Amino acid sequence: MTDTGYVYAVARIRSKELSLLTGSFLEQLLAAPDETSCLKLLSEKGWGSGESSAGEMLESEHRKTWESVTDLMNGDMTPFRVFLYAEDYHNLKAAIKDSIEKKKRRDIYRKDGTVPLENILEAVESRDYSLLPERMREAAEDASDALIRTRDGQMCDCIVDRAALCDILAAGKKSGQKILADYSELTVACADIKAAVRAVKTKKDRPFMERMLAPCDTLDIGKLMDAAVSGMNDLYRYLESTKYEEAVPVLKESPSALERWCDNLIIEAIRPEIHNPFGLGPLAAYILARENEIKTVRIVLSGKKNGLPEESIRGRVREMYV
């Protein structure tokens, strides 16, 4: 579809953006005394469909987002597959581990994704990886072999997670859409930074990190690994030489602050789409904005449920798109 072909869809998205949560509404949620009060506020805002639990409400909002965009795209969600690859690889990890544990659980799998769950389950169970898309086959085989050989679930995760990041980056670049390319680059770079921090704290060596970190354009992975091997101070120094220098003071604050900073970075990158009247960008931005607000609401509800102080919850909430 051409940029002008999205005019009607963008107009519809503009009307939906009016229902996105604002910073002032988040303040109301943060000021609410408990989870029940938050759920009432959200229900009055149009969230959920009479669900009895927070989890059901959040899942309902996730479904609404994808159903709305699917309708606007006349059922063709191919341009947004980059957002769903993480679901495919989550299911692959879960299937590999479940094949070893043989618990036959179904609650560990996600419903979204581009690959039918039954294909993933059969491929792992039969070790016939030709049943998977070519982009997933090598990671599936390597991760399965690593888990069978070493029983190291962390190594299995690293192999699959790295493959997911490589797929996301490739899909973003291939899309020809700036917003998707920017999203994929930031997603991979932020994941690499967080993985490098974990590697320092758990004293992982360079060969292990080579299984964790995915190449991207805005970080020199070799230098990032060298810095992480040397320690946190060297990691700080390397990051200060990159476009992610603002991550350093945040990283010194706390891991949760870094998670928040990474999510906010993506929101800042997509915010210009608010003023874009044409093309795929506003629709992609709407999906990301909705997923961001759902994540933020989940954080608030969890904090309220566990009796965390308001200021503690406030430090974890993400910036809103509008």
Contacts in CASP RR format, 6 or more apart in sequence:
PFRMAT RR
TARGET T0000
AUTHOR 0000-0000-0000
METHOD contacts of the structure
MODEL  1
MTDTGYVYAVARIRSKELSLLTGSFLEQLLAAPDETSCLKLLSEKGWGSG
ESSAGEMLESEHRKTWESVTDLMNGDMTPFRVFLYAEDYHNLKAAIKDSI
EKKKRRDIYRKDGTVPLENILEAVESRDYSLLPERMREAAEDASDALIRT
RDGQMCDCIVDRAALCDILAAGKKSGQKILADYSELTVACADIKAAVRAV
KTKKDRPFMERMLAPCDTLDIGKLMDAAVSGMNDLYRYLESTKYEEAVPV
LKESPSALERWCDNLIIEAIRPEIHNPFGLGPLAAYILARENEIKTVRIV
LSGKKNGLPEESIRGRVREMYV
1 280 0 8 1.000
3 278 0 8 1.000
3 279 0 8 1.000
3 280 0 8 1.000
4 278 0 8 1.000
4 279 0 8 1.000
5 279 0 8 1.000
6 278 0 8 1.000
6 279 0 8 1.000
6 280 0 8 1.000
6 282 0 8 1.000
6 283 0 8 1.000
7 277 0 8 1.000
7 278 0 8 1.000
9 72 0 8 1.000
9 73 0 8 1.000
9 283 0 8 1.000
10 276 0 8 1.000
10 277 0 8 1.000
10 278 0 8 1.000
10 279 0 8 1.000
10 282 0 8 1.000
10 283 0 8 1.000
12 72 0 8 1.000
13 72 0 8 1.000
13 282 0 8 1.000
13 283 0 8 1.000
13 286 0 8 1.000
14 282 0 8 1.000
16 68 0 8 1.000
16 286 0 8 1.000
17 274 0 8 1.000
17 286 0 8 1.000
17 289 0 8 1.000
17 321 0 8 1.000
17 322 0 8 1.000
19 45 0 8 1.000
19 46 0 8 1.000
20 289 0 8 1.000
20 290 0 8 1.000
20 293 0 8 1.000
20 320 0 8 1.000
20 321 0 8 1.000
20 322 0 8 1.000
21 45 0 8 1.000
21 293 0 8 1.000
21 296 0 8 1.000
21 297 0 8 1.000
21 320 0 8 1.000
21 322 0 8 1.000
22 320 0 8 1.000
22 322 0 8 1.000
23 320 0 8 1.000
25 41 0 8 1.000
25 45 0 8 1.000
26 296 0 8 1.000
26 300 0 8 1.000
26 317 0 8 1.000
26 320 0 8 1.000
28 41 0 8 1.000
29 38 0 8 1.000
29 41 0 8 1.000
29 42 0 8 1.000
29 297 0 8 1.000
29 300 0 8 1.000
30 300 0 8 1.000
30 310 0 8 1.000
30 313 0 8 1.000
30 314 0 8 1.000
30 317 0 8 1.000
31 310 0 8 1.000
32 38 0 8 1.000
32 41 0 8 1.000
32 304 0 8 1.000
34 304 0 8 1.000
34 305 0 8 1.000
35 54 0 8 1.000
35 301 0 8 1.000
35 303 0 8 1.000
35 304 0 8 1.000
35 305 0 8 1.000
37 304 0 8 1.000
38 297 0 8 1.000
38 300 0 8 1.000
38 301 0 8 1.000
38 304 0 8 1.000
39 54 0 8 1.000
39 57 0 8 1.000
39 301 0 8 1.000
42 48 0 8 1.000
42 57 0 8 1.000
42 297 0 8 1.000
43 50 0 8 1.000
43 57 0 8 1.000
47 57 0 8 1.000
47 60 0 8 1.000
47 61 0 8 1.000
47 297 0 8 1.000
48 56 0 8 1.000
48 57 0 8 1.000
48 60 0 8 1.000
48 61 0 8 1.000
48 64 0 8 1.000
49 60 0 8 1.000
50 57 0 8 1.000
51 57 0 8 1.000
51 60 0 8 1.000
54 298 0 8 1.000
54 301 0 8 1.000
54 305 0 8 1.000
55 298 0 8 1.000
58 294 0 8 1.000
58 297 0 8 1.000
58 298 0 8 1.000
58 301 0 8 1.000
61 290 0 8 1.000
61 294 0 8 1.000
62 290 0 8 1.000
62 291 0 8 1.000
62 294 0 8 1.000
65 286 0 8 1.000
65 287 0 8 1.000
65 290 0 8 1.000
65 291 0 8 1.000
65 294 0 8 1.000
66 77 0 8 1.000
66 112 0 8 1.000
66 287 0 8 1.000
69 77 0 8 1.000
69 80 0 8 1.000
69 283 0 8 1.000
69 286 0 8 1.000
69 287 0 8 1.000
70 77 0 8 1.000
72 283 0 8 1.000
73 79 0 8 1.000
73 80 0 8 1.000
73 283 0 8 1.000
79 175 0 8 1.000
79 177 0 8 1.000
79 180 0 8 1.000
79 280 0 8 1.000
79 284 0 8 1.000
80 283 0 8 1.000
80 284 0 8 1.000
80 287 0 8 1.000
81 114 0 8 1.000
81 171 0 8 1.000
82 168 0 8 1.000
82 171 0 8 1.000
82 172 0 8 1.000
82 175 0 8 1.000
82 180 0 8 1.000
82 183 0 8 1.000
82 184 0 8 1.000
83 284 0 8 1.000
83 287 0 8 1.000
83 288 0 8 1.000
83 291 0 8 1.000
84 112 0 8 1.000
84 113 0 8 1.000
84 114 0 8 1.000
85 113 0 8 1.000
85 114 0 8 1.000
85 164 0 8 1.000
85 167 0 8 1.000
85 168 0 8 1.000
85 171 0 8 1.000
86 164 0 8 1.000
86 168 0 8 1.000
87 110 0 8 1.000
87 112 0 8 1.000
87 113 0 8 1.000
87 114 0 8 1.000
88 113 0 8 1.000
88 114 0 8 1.000
88 115 0 8 1.000
88 120 0 8 1.000
88 136 0 8 1.000
88 164 0 8 1.000
89 136 0 8 1.000
89 139 0 8 1.000
89 160 0 8 1.000
89 161 0 8 1.000
89 163 0 8 1.000
89 164 0 8 1.000
89 167 0 8 1.000
90 109 0 8 1.000
90 110 0 8 1.000
91 109 0 8 1.000
91 110 0 8 1.000
91 113 0 8 1.000
91 115 0 8 1.000
91 117 0 8 1.000
91 120 0 8 1.000
92 120 0 8 1.000
92 124 0 8 1.000
92 132 0 8 1.000
92 136 0 8 1.000
92 139 0 8 1.000
92 140 0 8 1.000
92 143 0 8 1.000
92 160 0 8 1.000
93 143 0 8 1.000
93 156 0 8 1.000
93 157 0 8 1.000
93 160 0 8 1.000
93 161 0 8 1.000
94 108 0 8 1.000
94 109 0 8 1.000
95 109 0 8 1.000
95 120 0 8 1.000
95 121 0 8 1.000
95 123 0 8 1.000
95 124 0 8 1.000
95 125 0 8 1.000
96 124 0 8 1.000
96 140 0 8 1.000
96 143 0 8 1.000
96 144 0 8 1.000
96 147 0 8 1.000
96 156 0 8 1.000
96 160 0 8 1.000
97 147 0 8 1.000
97 153 0 8 1.000
97 156 0 8 1.000
98 104 0 8 1.000
98 105 0 8 1.000
98 108 0 8 1.000
99 124 0 8 1.000
99 125 0 8 1.000
99 144 0 8 1.000
100 147 0 8 1.000
100 148 0 8 1.000
100 151 0 8 1.000
109 117 0 8 1.000
114 133 0 8 1.000
115 132 0 8 1.000
115 133 0 8 1.000
115 136 0 8 1.000
119 131 0 8 1.000
119 132 0 8 1.000
120 132 0 8 1.000
122 128 0 8 1.000
122 131 0 8 1.000
123 129 0 8 1.000
123 130 0 8 1.000
123 131 0 8 1.000
123 132 0 8 1.000
123 140 0 8 1.000
124 140 0 8 1.000
124 144 0 8 1.000
127 141 0 8 1.000
127 144 0 8 1.000
129 136 0 8 1.000
129 137 0 8 1.000
129 140 0 8 1.000
129 141 0 8 1.000
130 137 0 8 1.000
132 140 0 8 1.000
135 163 0 8 1.000
135 167 0 8 1.000
135 170 0 8 1.000
136 163 0 8 1.000
136 167 0 8 1.000
138 163 0 8 1.000
139 159 0 8 1.000
139 160 0 8 1.000
139 162 0 8 1.000
139 163 0 8 1.000
139 164 0 8 1.000
140 160 0 8 1.000
142 159 0 8 1.000
143 155 0 8 1.000
143 156 0 8 1.000
143 159 0 8 1.000
143 160 0 8 1.000
144 156 0 8 1.000
146 152 0 8 1.000
146 155 0 8 1.000
146 156 0 8 1.000
146 159 0 8 1.000
147 153 0 8 1.000
147 155 0 8 1.000
147 156 0 8 1.000
155 208 0 8 1.000
155 211 0 8 1.000
158 208 0 8 1.000
158 211 0 8 1.000
158 212 0 8 1.000
159 211 0 8 1.000
161 191 0 8 1.000
161 212 0 8 1.000
162 211 0 8 1.000
162 212 0 8 1.000
162 213 0 8 1.000
162 214 0 8 1.000
165 187 0 8 1.000
165 188 0 8 1.000
165 191 0 8 1.000
165 192 0 8 1.000
165 214 0 8 1.000
166 188 0 8 1.000
166 214 0 8 1.000
166 215 0 8 1.000
168 184 0 8 1.000
168 187 0 8 1.000
168 188 0 8 1.000
169 184 0 8 1.000
169 185 0 8 1.000
169 187 0 8 1.000
169 188 0 8 1.000
169 214 0 8 1.000
169 215 0 8 1.000
169 216 0 8 1.000
170 184 0 8 1.000
171 180 0 8 1.000
171 184 0 8 1.000
172 180 0 8 1.000
172 181 0 8 1.000
172 183 0 8 1.000
172 184 0 8 1.000
173 181 0 8 1.000
173 184 0 8 1.000
175 181 0 8 1.000
177 280 0 8 1.000
177 281 0 8 1.000
177 284 0 8 1.000
178 281 0 8 1.000
179 269 0 8 1.000
179 270 0 8 1.000
179 273 0 8 1.000
179 280 0 8 1.000
179 281 0 8 1.000
179 284 0 8 1.000
179 285 0 8 1.000
180 280 0 8 1.000
180 284 0 8 1.000
182 269 0 8 1.000
182 270 0 8 1.000
183 266 0 8 1.000
183 269 0 8 1.000
183 270 0 8 1.000
183 284 0 8 1.000
183 288 0 8 1.000
185 216 0 8 1.000
185 217 0 8 1.000
185 218 0 8 1.000
186 262 0 8 1.000
186 265 0 8 1.000
186 266 0 8 1.000
186 269 0 8 1.000
187 266 0 8 1.000
188 214 0 8 1.000
188 216 0 8 1.000
189 216 0 8 1.000
189 218 0 8 1.000
189 219 0 8 1.000
189 244 0 8 1.000
190 262 0 8 1.000
190 265 0 8 1.000
190 266 0 8 1.000
191 214 0 8 1.000
192 213 0 8 1.000
192 214 0 8 1.000
192 216 0 8 1.000
192 219 0 8 1.000
192 221 0 8 1.000
192 224 0 8 1.000
193 219 0 8 1.000
193 224 0 8 1.000
193 239 0 8 1.000
193 244 0 8 1.000
193 247 0 8 1.000
193 251 0 8 1.000
193 258 0 8 1.000
193 262 0 8 1.000
194 258 0 8 1.000
194 259 0 8 1.000
194 262 0 8 1.000
195 209 0 8 1.000
195 212 0 8 1.000
195 213 0 8 1.000
196 209 0 8 1.000
196 213 0 8 1.000
196 224 0 8 1.000
196 225 0 8 1.000
196 227 0 8 1.000
196 228 0 8 1.000
196 235 0 8 1.000
197 228 0 8 1.000
197 232 0 8 1.000
197 235 0 8 1.000
197 251 0 8 1.000
197 255 0 8 1.000
197 258 0 8 1.000
198 204 0 8 1.000
199 208 0 8 1.000
199 209 0 8 1.000
199 212 0 8 1.000
199 228 0 8 1.000
200 228 0 8 1.000
200 231 0 8 1.000
200 232 0 8 1.000
200 235 0 8 1.000
204 212 0 8 1.000
204 228 0 8 1.000
205 229 0 8 1.000
206 225 0 8 1.000
206 226 0 8 1.000
206 229 0 8 1.000
209 225 0 8 1.000
209 228 0 8 1.000
209 229 0 8 1.000
210 225 0 8 1.000
213 221 0 8 1.000
213 224 0 8 1.000
213 225 0 8 1.000
214 221 0 8 1.000
215 221 0 8 1.000
218 242 0 8 1.000
218 243 0 8 1.000
218 244 0 8 1.000
219 242 0 8 1.000
219 244 0 8 1.000
223 238 0 8 1.000
224 235 0 8 1.000
224 238 0 8 1.000
226 234 0 8 1.000
226 238 0 8 1.000
227 234 0 8 1.000
227 235 0 8 1.000
227 237 0 8 1.000
227 238 0 8 1.000
227 239 0 8 1.000
228 234 0 8 1.000
228 235 0 8 1.000
236 248 0 8 1.000
236 251 0 8 1.000
236 252 0 8 1.000
239 245 0 8 1.000
239 247 0 8 1.000
239 248 0 8 1.000
239 251 0 8 1.000
240 248 0 8 1.000
246 261 0 8 1.000
247 258 0 8 1.000
247 261 0 8 1.000
247 262 0 8 1.000
250 257 0 8 1.000
250 258 0 8 1.000
250 260 0 8 1.000
250 261 0 8 1.000
251 257 0 8 1.000
251 258 0 8 1.000
256 315 0 8 1.000
256 316 0 8 1.000
257 315 0 8 1.000
259 316 0 8 1.000
260 315 0 8 1.000
260 316 0 8 1.000
260 317 0 8 1.000
260 318 0 8 1.000
263 292 0 8 1.000
263 295 0 8 1.000
263 318 0 8 1.000
264 318 0 8 1.000
264 319 0 8 1.000
266 288 0 8 1.000
266 292 0 8 1.000
267 288 0 8 1.000
267 289 0 8 1.000
267 292 0 8 1.000
267 318 0 8 1.000
267 319 0 8 1.000
267 320 0 8 1.000
267 321 0 8 1.000
268 319 0 8 1.000
270 281 0 8 1.000
270 284 0 8 1.000
270 285 0 8 1.000
270 288 0 8 1.000
270 289 0 8 1.000
270 321 0 8 1.000
271 285 0 8 1.000
271 321 0 8 1.000
273 281 0 8 1.000
273 282 0 8 1.000
273 284 0 8 1.000
273 285 0 8 1.000
274 282 0 8 1.000
274 285 0 8 1.000
274 321 0 8 1.000
274 322 0 8 1.000
276 282 0 8 1.000
285 321 0 8 1.000
288 321 0 8 1.000
289 320 0 8 1.000
289 321 0 8 1.000
289 322 0 8 1.000
292 318 0 8 1.000
292 320 0 8 1.000
292 321 0 8 1.000
293 318 0 8 1.000
293 320 0 8 1.000
293 321 0 8 1.000
295 318 0 8 1.000
296 317 0 8 1.000
296 318 0 8 1.000
296 320 0 8 1.000
299 313 0 8 1.000
299 316 0 8 1.000
299 317 0 8 1.000
299 318 0 8 1.000
300 313 0 8 1.000
300 317 0 8 1.000
303 312 0 8 1.000
303 313 0 8 1.000
304 313 0 8 1.000
END
